[in-house]
């Protein structure tokens, strides 16, 4: 750590030591805990690779696209009677 960073920490500790307000101290504790949790989170989240192409993902996940005829056959089997507009309005 740099001297400047150590100095800032020391000054912050001194200011905390001056506090006589329980509520203010509780807020500080919560904030410190929040910062620590955020640091742990971002330390745990690391990309597995620097680059990944769509082709690599398809190969690794053994993706097999559905055939057009098979897709429309499945759609017909659903027997959906509502129009596209009606179906979309159901999403609201």
Jmol script that loads the backbone (N, CA, C; Angstrom):
load data "model"
ATOM      1  N   UNK A   1       0.836  -1.183   0.000  1.00  0.00           N
ATOM      2  CA  UNK A   1       0.000   0.000   0.000  1.00  0.00           C
ATOM      3  C   UNK A   1       0.876   1.241   0.000  1.00  0.00           C
ATOM      4  N   UNK A   2       0.358   2.230  -0.612  1.00  0.00           N
ATOM      5  CA  UNK A   2       1.126   3.467  -0.660  1.00  0.00           C
ATOM      6  C   UNK A   2       0.975   4.235   0.642  1.00  0.00           C
ATOM      7  N   UNK A   3       1.897   5.133   0.873  1.00  0.00           N
ATOM      8  CA  UNK A   3       1.824   5.957   2.088  1.00  0.00           C
ATOM      9  C   UNK A   3       0.563   6.796   2.105  1.00  0.00           C
ATOM     10  N   UNK A   4       0.172   7.313   0.936  1.00  0.00           N
ATOM     11  CA  UNK A   4      -1.026   8.139   0.853  1.00  0.00           C
ATOM     12  C   UNK A   4      -2.265   7.336   1.267  1.00  0.00           C
ATOM     13  N   UNK A   5      -2.348   6.107   0.802  1.00  0.00           N
ATOM     14  CA  UNK A   5      -3.490   5.257   1.134  1.00  0.00           C
ATOM     15  C   UNK A   5      -3.499   4.933   2.630  1.00  0.00           C
ATOM     16  N   UNK A   6      -2.348   4.600   3.169  1.00  0.00           N
ATOM     17  CA  UNK A   6      -2.249   4.338   4.608  1.00  0.00           C
ATOM     18  C   UNK A   6      -2.636   5.570   5.419  1.00  0.00           C
ATOM     19  N   UNK A   7      -2.204   6.730   4.962  1.00  0.00           N
ATOM     20  CA  UNK A   7      -2.516   7.981   5.646  1.00  0.00           C
ATOM     21  C   UNK A   7      -4.020   8.248   5.636  1.00  0.00           C
ATOM     22  N   UNK A   8      -4.647   8.006   4.504  1.00  0.00           N
ATOM     23  CA  UNK A   8      -6.099   8.199   4.398  1.00  0.00           C
ATOM     24  C   UNK A   8      -6.854   7.248   5.319  1.00  0.00           C
ATOM     25  N   UNK A   9      -6.382   6.008   5.396  1.00  0.00           N
ATOM     26  CA  UNK A   9      -7.022   5.022   6.286  1.00  0.00           C
ATOM     27  C   UNK A   9      -6.908   5.467   7.744  1.00  0.00           C
ATOM     28  N   UNK A  10      -5.727   5.928   8.097  1.00  0.00           N
ATOM     29  CA  UNK A  10      -5.483   6.379   9.467  1.00  0.00           C
ATOM     30  C   UNK A  10      -6.392   7.550   9.823  1.00  0.00           C
ATOM     31  N   UNK A  11      -6.511   8.508   8.906  1.00  0.00           N
ATOM     32  CA  UNK A  11      -7.388   9.656   9.140  1.00  0.00           C
ATOM     33  C   UNK A  11      -8.844   9.206   9.295  1.00  0.00           C
ATOM     34  N   UNK A  12      -9.249   8.253   8.478  1.00  0.00           N
ATOM     35  CA  UNK A  12     -10.620   7.732   8.569  1.00  0.00           C
ATOM     36  C   UNK A  12     -10.843   7.040   9.907  1.00  0.00           C
ATOM     37  N   UNK A  13      -9.874   6.280  10.350  1.00  0.00           N
ATOM     38  CA  UNK A  13      -9.977   5.614  11.666  1.00  0.00           C
ATOM     39  C   UNK A  13     -10.097   6.658  12.772  1.00  0.00           C
ATOM     40  N   UNK A  14      -9.316   7.715  12.666  1.00  0.00           N
ATOM     41  CA  UNK A  14      -9.386   8.790  13.671  1.00  0.00           C
ATOM     42  C   UNK A  14     -10.782   9.420  13.701  1.00  0.00           C
ATOM     43  N   UNK A  15     -11.357   9.672  12.529  1.00  0.00           N
ATOM     44  CA  UNK A  15     -12.695  10.263  12.464  1.00  0.00           C
ATOM     45  C   UNK A  15     -13.741   9.308  13.042  1.00  0.00           C
ATOM     46  N   UNK A  16     -13.583   8.036  12.784  1.00  0.00           N
ATOM     47  CA  UNK A  16     -14.519   7.039  13.325  1.00  0.00           C
ATOM     48  C   UNK A  16     -14.413   6.997  14.843  1.00  0.00           C
ATOM     49  N   UNK A  17     -13.188   7.095  15.360  1.00  0.00           N
ATOM     50  CA  UNK A  17     -12.982   7.068  16.809  1.00  0.00           C
ATOM     51  C   UNK A  17     -13.659   8.254  17.506  1.00  0.00           C
ATOM     52  N   UNK A  18     -13.824   9.361  16.794  1.00  0.00           N
ATOM     53  CA  UNK A  18     -14.468  10.545  17.366  1.00  0.00           C
ATOM     54  C   UNK A  18     -15.995  10.401  17.447  1.00  0.00           C
ATOM     55  N   UNK A  19     -16.561   9.460  16.697  1.00  0.00           N
ATOM     56  CA  UNK A  19     -18.019   9.320  16.658  1.00  0.00           C
ATOM     57  C   UNK A  19     -18.576   8.853  18.005  1.00  0.00           C
ATOM     58  N   UNK A  20     -19.656   9.499  18.437  1.00  0.00           N
ATOM     59  CA  UNK A  20     -20.360   9.087  19.641  1.00  0.00           C
ATOM     60  C   UNK A  20     -21.806   8.714  19.316  1.00  0.00           C
ATOM     61  N   UNK A  21     -22.128   8.717  18.048  1.00  0.00           N
ATOM     62  CA  UNK A  21     -23.484   8.473  17.598  1.00  0.00           C
ATOM     63  C   UNK A  21     -23.620   7.010  17.157  1.00  0.00           C
ATOM     64  N   UNK A  22     -24.447   6.266  17.874  1.00  0.00           N
ATOM     65  CA  UNK A  22     -24.649   4.842  17.578  1.00  0.00           C
ATOM     66  C   UNK A  22     -25.199   4.630  16.172  1.00  0.00           C
ATOM     67  N   UNK A  23     -26.125   5.495  15.772  1.00  0.00           N
ATOM     68  CA  UNK A  23     -26.747   5.361  14.447  1.00  0.00           C
ATOM     69  C   UNK A  23     -25.729   5.588  13.336  1.00  0.00           C
ATOM     70  N   UNK A  24     -24.889   6.596  13.507  1.00  0.00           N
ATOM     71  CA  UNK A  24     -23.861   6.883  12.506  1.00  0.00           C
ATOM     72  C   UNK A  24     -22.872   5.726  12.405  1.00  0.00           C
ATOM     73  N   UNK A  25     -22.518   5.152  13.528  1.00  0.00           N
ATOM     74  CA  UNK A  25     -21.595   4.018  13.531  1.00  0.00           C
ATOM     75  C   UNK A  25     -22.221   2.809  12.837  1.00  0.00           C
ATOM     76  N   UNK A  26     -23.509   2.586  13.072  1.00  0.00           N
ATOM     77  CA  UNK A  26     -24.214   1.482  12.409  1.00  0.00           C
ATOM     78  C   UNK A  26     -24.229   1.672  10.899  1.00  0.00           C
ATOM     79  N   UNK A  27     -24.449   2.910  10.462  1.00  0.00           N
ATOM     80  CA  UNK A  27     -24.431   3.198   9.025  1.00  0.00           C
ATOM     81  C   UNK A  27     -23.058   2.917   8.418  1.00  0.00           C
ATOM     82  N   UNK A  28     -22.028   3.307   9.133  1.00  0.00           N
ATOM     83  CA  UNK A  28     -20.665   3.043   8.658  1.00  0.00           C
ATOM     84  C   UNK A  28     -20.394   1.544   8.562  1.00  0.00           C
ATOM     85  N   UNK A  29     -20.828   0.800   9.573  1.00  0.00           N
ATOM     86  CA  UNK A  29     -20.650  -0.660   9.553  1.00  0.00           C
ATOM     87  C   UNK A  29     -21.348  -1.281   8.354  1.00  0.00           C
ATOM     88  N   UNK A  30     -22.574  -0.829   8.094  1.00  0.00           N
ATOM     89  CA  UNK A  30     -23.319  -1.351   6.947  1.00  0.00           C
ATOM     90  C   UNK A  30     -22.621  -1.018   5.630  1.00  0.00           C
ATOM     91  N   UNK A  31     -22.110   0.197   5.538  1.00  0.00           N
ATOM     92  CA  UNK A  31     -21.433   0.614   4.307  1.00  0.00           C
ATOM     93  C   UNK A  31     -20.154  -0.191   4.081  1.00  0.00           C
ATOM     94  N   UNK A  32     -19.387  -0.395   5.133  1.00  0.00           N
ATOM     95  CA  UNK A  32     -18.155  -1.187   5.016  1.00  0.00           C
ATOM     96  C   UNK A  32     -18.493  -2.619   4.604  1.00  0.00           C
ATOM     97  N   UNK A  33     -19.513  -3.188   5.202  1.00  0.00           N
ATOM     98  CA  UNK A  33     -19.925  -4.551   4.855  1.00  0.00           C
ATOM     99  C   UNK A  33     -20.365  -4.619   3.395  1.00  0.00           C
ATOM    100  N   UNK A  34     -21.108  -3.619   2.958  1.00  0.00           N
ATOM    101  CA  UNK A  34     -21.566  -3.573   1.570  1.00  0.00           C
ATOM    102  C   UNK A  34     -20.388  -3.509   0.603  1.00  0.00           C
ATOM    103  N   UNK A  35     -19.414  -2.681   0.921  1.00  0.00           N
ATOM    104  CA  UNK A  35     -18.225  -2.552   0.073  1.00  0.00           C
ATOM    105  C   UNK A  35     -17.463  -3.872   0.023  1.00  0.00           C
ATOM    106  N   UNK A  36     -17.329  -4.528   1.162  1.00  0.00           N
ATOM    107  CA  UNK A  36     -16.607  -5.803   1.210  1.00  0.00           C
ATOM    108  C   UNK A  36     -17.330  -6.870   0.394  1.00  0.00           C
ATOM    109  N   UNK A  37     -18.653  -6.912   0.494  1.00  0.00           N
ATOM    110  CA  UNK A  37     -19.423  -7.896  -0.270  1.00  0.00           C
ATOM    111  C   UNK A  37     -19.282  -7.648  -1.766  1.00  0.00           C
ATOM    112  N   UNK A  38     -19.291  -6.379  -2.157  1.00  0.00           N
ATOM    113  CA  UNK A  38     -19.131  -6.035  -3.569  1.00  0.00           C
ATOM    114  C   UNK A  38     -17.758  -6.468  -4.072  1.00  0.00           C
ATOM    115  N   UNK A  39     -16.735  -6.257  -3.264  1.00  0.00           N
ATOM    116  CA  UNK A  39     -15.385  -6.668  -3.657  1.00  0.00           C
ATOM    117  C   UNK A  39     -15.296  -8.183  -3.807  1.00  0.00           C
ATOM    118  N   UNK A  40     -15.918  -8.910  -2.904  1.00  0.00           N
ATOM    119  CA  UNK A  40     -15.926 -10.379  -2.982  1.00  0.00           C
ATOM    120  C   UNK A  40     -16.642 -10.810  -4.251  1.00  0.00           C
ATOM    121  N   UNK A  41     -17.764 -10.176  -4.548  1.00  0.00           N
ATOM    122  CA  UNK A  41     -18.538 -10.521  -5.740  1.00  0.00           C
ATOM    123  C   UNK A  41     -17.692 -10.344  -6.993  1.00  0.00           C
ATOM    124  N   UNK A  42     -17.079  -9.161  -7.150  1.00  0.00           N
ATOM    125  CA  UNK A  42     -16.318  -8.890  -8.366  1.00  0.00           C
ATOM    126  C   UNK A  42     -15.032  -9.706  -8.435  1.00  0.00           C
ATOM    127  N   UNK A  43     -14.524 -10.134  -7.312  1.00  0.00           N
ATOM    128  CA  UNK A  43     -13.351 -11.007  -7.331  1.00  0.00           C
ATOM    129  C   UNK A  43     -13.744 -12.395  -7.831  1.00  0.00           C
ATOM    130  N   UNK A  44     -14.959 -12.822  -7.488  1.00  0.00           N
ATOM    131  CA  UNK A  44     -15.428 -14.150  -7.887  1.00  0.00           C
ATOM    132  C   UNK A  44     -15.841 -14.203  -9.355  1.00  0.00           C
ATOM    133  N   UNK A  45     -16.275 -13.076  -9.907  1.00  0.00           N
ATOM    134  CA  UNK A  45     -16.739 -13.040 -11.289  1.00  0.00           C
ATOM    135  C   UNK A  45     -15.549 -12.734 -12.194  1.00  0.00           C
ATOM    136  N   UNK A  46     -15.119 -13.762 -12.876  1.00  0.00           N
ATOM    137  CA  UNK A  46     -14.002 -13.593 -13.791  1.00  0.00           C
ATOM    138  C   UNK A  46     -14.348 -14.297 -15.097  1.00  0.00           C
ATOM    139  N   UNK A  47     -14.043 -13.679 -16.206  1.00  0.00           N
ATOM    140  CA  UNK A  47     -14.317 -14.349 -17.480  1.00  0.00           C
ATOM    141  C   UNK A  47     -13.441 -15.587 -17.612  1.00  0.00           C
ATOM    142  N   UNK A  48     -14.018 -16.630 -18.181  1.00  0.00           N
ATOM    143  CA  UNK A  48     -13.254 -17.850 -18.376  1.00  0.00           C
ATOM    144  C   UNK A  48     -12.249 -17.696 -19.502  1.00  0.00           C
ATOM    145  N   UNK A  49     -12.625 -16.897 -20.491  1.00  0.00           N
ATOM    146  CA  UNK A  49     -11.730 -16.654 -21.622  1.00  0.00           C
ATOM    147  C   UNK A  49     -11.817 -15.199 -22.029  1.00  0.00           C
ATOM    148  N   UNK A  50     -10.801 -14.786 -22.728  1.00  0.00           N
ATOM    149  CA  UNK A  50     -10.814 -13.407 -23.222  1.00  0.00           C
ATOM    150  C   UNK A  50     -11.724 -13.274 -24.428  1.00  0.00           C
ATOM    151  N   UNK A  51     -11.764 -14.285 -25.289  1.00  0.00           N
ATOM    152  CA  UNK A  51     -12.624 -14.240 -26.465  1.00  0.00           C
ATOM    153  C   UNK A  51     -13.369 -15.560 -26.606  1.00  0.00           C
ATOM    154  N   UNK A  52     -14.545 -15.465 -27.182  1.00  0.00           N
ATOM    155  CA  UNK A  52     -15.358 -16.648 -27.436  1.00  0.00           C
ATOM    156  C   UNK A  52     -16.214 -16.342 -28.651  1.00  0.00           C
ATOM    157  N   UNK A  53     -16.109 -17.182 -29.657  1.00  0.00           N
ATOM    158  CA  UNK A  53     -16.890 -16.947 -30.872  1.00  0.00           C
ATOM    159  C   UNK A  53     -18.188 -17.735 -30.817  1.00  0.00           C
ATOM    160  N   UNK A  54     -19.128 -17.309 -31.632  1.00  0.00           N
ATOM    161  CA  UNK A  54     -20.401 -18.017 -31.732  1.00  0.00           C
ATOM    162  C   UNK A  54     -20.166 -19.453 -32.201  1.00  0.00           C
ATOM    163  N   UNK A  55     -19.266 -19.636 -33.128  1.00  0.00           N
ATOM    164  CA  UNK A  55     -18.959 -20.972 -33.637  1.00  0.00           C
ATOM    165  C   UNK A  55     -18.434 -21.883 -32.522  1.00  0.00           C
ATOM    166  N   UNK A  56     -17.581 -21.318 -31.646  1.00  0.00           N
ATOM    167  CA  UNK A  56     -17.070 -22.109 -30.527  1.00  0.00           C
ATOM    168  C   UNK A  56     -18.201 -22.513 -29.586  1.00  0.00           C
ATOM    169  N   UNK A  57     -19.104 -21.577 -29.310  1.00  0.00           N
ATOM    170  CA  UNK A  57     -20.234 -21.893 -28.427  1.00  0.00           C
ATOM    171  C   UNK A  57     -21.108 -22.987 -29.022  1.00  0.00           C
ATOM    172  N   UNK A  58     -21.394 -22.889 -30.316  1.00  0.00           N
ATOM    173  CA  UNK A  58     -22.231 -23.888 -30.988  1.00  0.00           C
ATOM    174  C   UNK A  58     -21.576 -25.265 -30.893  1.00  0.00           C
ATOM    175  N   UNK A  59     -20.295 -25.316 -31.144  1.00  0.00           N
ATOM    176  CA  UNK A  59     -19.574 -26.593 -31.100  1.00  0.00           C
ATOM    177  C   UNK A  59     -19.547 -27.160 -29.670  1.00  0.00           C
ATOM    178  N   UNK A  60     -19.210 -26.326 -28.692  1.00  0.00           N
ATOM    179  CA  UNK A  60     -19.083 -26.782 -27.310  1.00  0.00           C
ATOM    180  C   UNK A  60     -20.420 -27.224 -26.710  1.00  0.00           C
ATOM    181  N   UNK A  61     -21.499 -26.560 -27.126  1.00  0.00           N
ATOM    182  CA  UNK A  61     -22.807 -26.898 -26.572  1.00  0.00           C
ATOM    183  C   UNK A  61     -23.547 -27.925 -27.423  1.00  0.00           C
ATOM    184  N   UNK A  62     -22.880 -28.395 -28.463  1.00  0.00           N
ATOM    185  CA  UNK A  62     -23.455 -29.404 -29.345  1.00  0.00           C
ATOM    186  C   UNK A  62     -24.830 -28.968 -29.849  1.00  0.00           C
ATOM    187  N   UNK A  63     -24.919 -27.714 -30.264  1.00  0.00           N
ATOM    188  CA  UNK A  63     -26.186 -27.136 -30.724  1.00  0.00           C
ATOM    189  C   UNK A  63     -26.596 -27.724 -32.054  1.00  0.00           C
ATOM    190  N   UNK A  64     -27.837 -28.172 -32.114  1.00  0.00           N
ATOM    191  CA  UNK A  64     -28.406 -28.688 -33.354  1.00  0.00           C
ATOM    192  C   UNK A  64     -29.670 -27.890 -33.649  1.00  0.00           C
ATOM    193  N   UNK A  65     -29.647 -27.071 -34.684  1.00  0.00           N
ATOM    194  CA  UNK A  65     -30.837 -26.267 -34.976  1.00  0.00           C
ATOM    195  C   UNK A  65     -31.998 -27.162 -35.413  1.00  0.00           C
ATOM    196  N   UNK A  66     -33.203 -26.707 -35.139  1.00  0.00           N
ATOM    197  CA  UNK A  66     -34.398 -27.453 -35.530  1.00  0.00           C
ATOM    198  C   UNK A  66     -34.670 -27.196 -37.013  1.00  0.00           C
ATOM    199  N   UNK A  67     -35.108 -28.224 -37.682  1.00  0.00           N
ATOM    200  CA  UNK A  67     -35.444 -28.074 -39.100  1.00  0.00           C
ATOM    201  C   UNK A  67     -36.725 -27.278 -39.241  1.00  0.00           C
ATOM    202  N   UNK A  68     -36.807 -26.516 -40.307  1.00  0.00           N
ATOM    203  CA  UNK A  68     -37.953 -25.644 -40.553  1.00  0.00           C
ATOM    204  C   UNK A  68     -39.256 -26.441 -40.582  1.00  0.00           C
ATOM    205  N   UNK A  69     -39.280 -27.542 -41.309  1.00  0.00           N
ATOM    206  CA  UNK A  69     -40.502 -28.357 -41.420  1.00  0.00           C
ATOM    207  C   UNK A  69     -40.926 -28.905 -40.061  1.00  0.00           C
ATOM    208  N   UNK A  70     -39.953 -29.336 -39.290  1.00  0.00           N
ATOM    209  CA  UNK A  70     -40.246 -29.869 -37.959  1.00  0.00           C
ATOM    210  C   UNK A  70     -40.826 -28.782 -37.056  1.00  0.00           C
ATOM    211  N   UNK A  71     -40.265 -27.578 -37.150  1.00  0.00           N
ATOM    212  CA  UNK A  71     -40.760 -26.465 -36.358  1.00  0.00           C
ATOM    213  C   UNK A  71     -42.220 -26.167 -36.673  1.00  0.00           C
ATOM    214  N   UNK A  72     -42.553 -26.037 -37.971  1.00  0.00           N
ATOM    215  CA  UNK A  72     -43.925 -25.704 -38.342  1.00  0.00           C
ATOM    216  C   UNK A  72     -44.890 -26.837 -38.007  1.00  0.00           C
ATOM    217  N   UNK A  73     -44.432 -28.051 -38.038  1.00  0.00           N
ATOM    218  CA  UNK A  73     -45.266 -29.196 -37.632  1.00  0.00           C
ATOM    219  C   UNK A  73     -45.612 -29.069 -36.148  1.00  0.00           C
ATOM    220  N   UNK A  74     -44.617 -28.722 -35.333  1.00  0.00           N
ATOM    221  CA  UNK A  74     -44.852 -28.556 -33.899  1.00  0.00           C
ATOM    222  C   UNK A  74     -45.806 -27.397 -33.619  1.00  0.00           C
ATOM    223  N   UNK A  75     -45.665 -26.316 -34.384  1.00  0.00           N
ATOM    224  CA  UNK A  75     -46.551 -25.164 -34.230  1.00  0.00           C
ATOM    225  C   UNK A  75     -47.987 -25.570 -34.547  1.00  0.00           C
ATOM    226  N   UNK A  76     -48.172 -26.316 -35.611  1.00  0.00           N
ATOM    227  CA  UNK A  76     -49.515 -26.782 -35.985  1.00  0.00           C
ATOM    228  C   UNK A  76     -50.119 -27.667 -34.900  1.00  0.00           C
ATOM    229  N   UNK A  77     -49.305 -28.473 -34.266  1.00  0.00           N
ATOM    230  CA  UNK A  77     -49.790 -29.369 -33.212  1.00  0.00           C
ATOM    231  C   UNK A  77     -50.256 -28.605 -31.975  1.00  0.00           C
ATOM    232  N   UNK A  78     -49.772 -27.391 -31.795  1.00  0.00           N
ATOM    233  CA  UNK A  78     -50.188 -26.578 -30.657  1.00  0.00           C
ATOM    234  C   UNK A  78     -51.635 -26.100 -30.790  1.00  0.00           C
ATOM    235  N   UNK A  79     -52.117 -26.038 -32.019  1.00  0.00           N
ATOM    236  CA  UNK A  79     -53.487 -25.614 -32.296  1.00  0.00           C
ATOM    237  C   UNK A  79     -53.824 -24.272 -31.656  1.00  0.00           C
ATOM    238  N   UNK A  80     -52.996 -23.296 -31.879  1.00  0.00           N
ATOM    239  CA  UNK A  80     -53.220 -21.954 -31.353  1.00  0.00           C
ATOM    240  C   UNK A  80     -54.240 -21.265 -32.254  1.00  0.00           C
ATOM    241  N   UNK A  81     -55.320 -20.800 -31.651  1.00  0.00           N
ATOM    242  CA  UNK A  81     -56.397 -20.187 -32.427  1.00  0.00           C
ATOM    243  C   UNK A  81     -56.336 -18.660 -32.406  1.00  0.00           C
ATOM    244  N   UNK A  82     -55.679 -18.090 -31.412  1.00  0.00           N
ATOM    245  CA  UNK A  82     -55.602 -16.637 -31.300  1.00  0.00           C
ATOM    246  C   UNK A  82     -54.672 -16.067 -32.362  1.00  0.00           C
ATOM    247  N   UNK A  83     -54.967 -14.834 -32.752  1.00  0.00           N
ATOM    248  CA  UNK A  83     -54.093 -14.148 -33.706  1.00  0.00           C
ATOM    249  C   UNK A  83     -52.818 -13.707 -32.978  1.00  0.00           C
ATOM    250  N   UNK A  84     -51.838 -13.340 -33.757  1.00  0.00           N
ATOM    251  CA  UNK A  84     -50.582 -12.869 -33.174  1.00  0.00           C
ATOM    252  C   UNK A  84     -50.840 -11.633 -32.318  1.00  0.00           C
ATOM    253  N   UNK A  85     -51.724 -10.747 -32.785  1.00  0.00           N
ATOM    254  CA  UNK A  85     -52.053  -9.534 -32.038  1.00  0.00           C
ATOM    255  C   UNK A  85     -52.637  -9.881 -30.667  1.00  0.00           C
ATOM    256  N   UNK A  86     -53.545 -10.867 -30.656  1.00  0.00           N
ATOM    257  CA  UNK A  86     -54.157 -11.286 -29.391  1.00  0.00           C
ATOM    258  C   UNK A  86     -53.106 -11.874 -28.445  1.00  0.00           C
ATOM    259  N   UNK A  87     -52.268 -12.695 -28.985  1.00  0.00           N
ATOM    260  CA  UNK A  87     -51.222 -13.305 -28.148  1.00  0.00           C
ATOM    261  C   UNK A  87     -50.292 -12.234 -27.573  1.00  0.00           C
ATOM    262  N   UNK A  88     -49.914 -11.274 -28.410  1.00  0.00           N
ATOM    263  CA  UNK A  88     -49.037 -10.197 -27.938  1.00  0.00           C
ATOM    264  C   UNK A  88     -49.713  -9.345 -26.889  1.00  0.00           C
ATOM    265  N   UNK A  89     -51.003  -9.123 -27.039  1.00  0.00           N
ATOM    266  CA  UNK A  89     -51.713  -8.309 -26.047  1.00  0.00           C
ATOM    267  C   UNK A  89     -51.787  -9.018 -24.693  1.00  0.00           C
ATOM    268  N   UNK A  90     -51.698 -10.329 -24.695  1.00  0.00           N
ATOM    269  CA  UNK A  90     -51.717 -11.099 -23.440  1.00  0.00           C
ATOM    270  C   UNK A  90     -50.433 -10.876 -22.637  1.00  0.00           C
ATOM    271  N   UNK A  91     -49.399 -10.383 -23.286  1.00  0.00           N
ATOM    272  CA  UNK A  91     -48.131 -10.151 -22.600  1.00  0.00           C
ATOM    273  C   UNK A  91     -48.154  -8.884 -21.741  1.00  0.00           C
ATOM    274  N   UNK A  92     -49.085  -8.000 -21.971  1.00  0.00           N
ATOM    275  CA  UNK A  92     -49.158  -6.749 -21.200  1.00  0.00           C
ATOM    276  C   UNK A  92     -49.473  -6.961 -19.759  1.00  0.00           C
TER     277      UNK A  92
END
end "model"
wireframe off; spacefill off
backbone 0.3
color backbone group
